[in-house]
Amino acid sequence: MERETKCIHAGYSPKNGESRMIPIVQSTTFKYDSSEDMGKLFDLEADGYFYTRLANPTNDYVAKKICALEGGSAAMLTSSGQAATFYSVFNICGAGDHVVSSSTIYGGSYNLFAVTMKRMGIEFTFVDPDCTEEELNAAFRPNTKAVFGETIANPALIVLDIEKFAKAAHAHGVPLIIDNTFATPMNCRPIEWGADIVTHSTTKYLDGHDSTVGGCIVDSGKFDWFAHADKFPGLTTPDESYHGVVYAEKFGLEGAFITKATAQLMRDLGSIQAPMNAYLLNLGIESLPVRMERHCSNALKVASFLEQHENIAWVNYPSLPGNKYYDLAQKYMPDGTCGVVSFGVKGGRAAAEKFMGKLKVAMIATHVADARTCVLHPASSTHRQMNDDELIAAGVGPDLVRLSVGIENVNDILADLAQALED
Ligand SMILES: *Cc1c(COP(=O)(O)O)cnc(C)c1O
């Protein structure tokens, strides 16, 4: 099946007389005929559901769909993108371990790594995504367990050279984890470029309608845990909390990572997505191909319009010819990047605030990547505590406006921008 077809059909095929749409299994628990049947589930000897804190059929239909889209071997939904990021790293790292991460990642991921996971004893080295191979290799330590990056960084809109990061990760015997939220599997499949694990905030384009917070982890099934067994004892030595199961042995390279994350992390931390939310997410994914096409074509028209406008100082959009990341974007995302454009209004902070106040179609919101065009001025909202010098150092100048271009008729978006930019 092509990706457009997978968005509709993958993950669930009803049998004779069954519901055509995925059923919402709104049940905390599942019934068994005997204690012996149930015991087999607890020993991971049999497949099945027993409690929705760990797994639920509705979630699994949707996870399988995203897995098929990314070209992975196994996948799981989580309650948020933050939970997906955390689980993807924590599943193979513990106190005393180290991770190499691109420095231009989503602010929430940065805080999770630099503050919260640091408190758990996991250290991160942040590298410039544009660094040389030598610089990247120099960031590794004997206790490095993973490399992390983002396909298109939110909000910096920097395109990651996935092959460069995959090569360095594999040379050091560790997997590459890629957050593919902004590109979506319609525009980029990181596994095809060497990524081992892919994460998503499904809250963004995958849901696409501003209605459910969620996340997903997809495993490629390609990383050979046994080839680096000493680095990954959690996958290659017995788990005493499941009667000595060795995940990579019992579930193979295809199933080990996701089974371990479900059996241990969902069991103990419980960041499960509600089945009702998974149902809504699935509805969103069905129209992902048509929405992404429109997001990208609208955003390119908006970026070109802004670039020509006399009151605009600069425009950043990776699909715009002349952009610093244009060539990388064409290589990894030839069909388009995403709907998010950032730009500077001439006249700095005051001009940016005045411009935003005049917008009528574009709504002021901290959200990005959904059907409605929305706009944010970080200097007066998310980065409000910083002065102008600090803002510039953080790469979010006082004039920066982040515009998430929606799927409305582009003429309405352009007219809105034009009237708001009038002197
Ligand atoms: C929003 C976002 C996240 C966090 O996802 P939530 O669903 O808000 O928890 C992670 N990565 C990227 C790139 C994001 O845009």
The ligand as an ORCA input file, in Angstrom:
! r2SCAN-3c Opt
* xyz 0 1
  C       4.804     19.554     20.879
  C       6.044     18.805     20.648
  C       6.495     17.826     21.554
  C       5.782     17.551     22.858
  O       4.549     16.967     22.596
  P       3.260     17.088     23.551
  O       2.275     16.271     22.817
  O       2.913     18.532     23.664
  O       3.651     16.484     24.868
  C       7.644     17.123     21.248
  N       8.320     17.370     20.118
  C       7.925     18.312     19.228
  C       8.722     18.543     17.993
  C       6.784     19.068     19.464
  O       6.409     20.005     18.582
*
